[in-house]
C-alpha cells in the first residue's frame, strides 16, 4: 500500500460513505431547511449533523450502527451543501479544512 496524505484518506472514506448512505445528506439538507424555515440565518454544521444522528436513530433504532457518521465528514457535507445550494452558502461559517481541497474553498 502506498502512503497517502491524511486529507486524501478522509476524502476517499467520505466519498465511499456518502455513496453508500445518500440518505445522510438528505437528512442533513432536510434539517438545514427546517432551520432556515424557522428564520435561522446561520447555524452550526456540527449541530445539524448531531441532529441527523439523533433523527436517524429515532426513526430506525436498529440502523444506528449503519449510520455512524465520522466527525471528519461534517466539513465535506457542509461544503457540498454550499455547492448544491449556493444561495445558502453563508448559512455555515467555514474554517480551513481538508475538504477545501476536494470540494472547494468557500
NORNORTA-V585293 format. One record per run of one state. SS is the DSSP state (hx for helix, st for strand, lp for the rest). FROM is the first residue (numbers start at 1). LEN is the number of residues. If there is no record, write none. Layout:
# NORNORTA-V585293
ss->{SS/SS}
from->{FROM/FROM}
len->{LEN/LEN}
This chain:
# NORNORTA-V585293
ss->{lp/hx/lp/hx/lp/hx/lp/hx/lp/hx/lp/hx/lp/hx/lp}
from->{1/6/21/22/38/45/60/61/64/71/85/86/92/99/103}
len->{5/15/1/16/7/15/1/3/7/14/1/6/7/4/4}
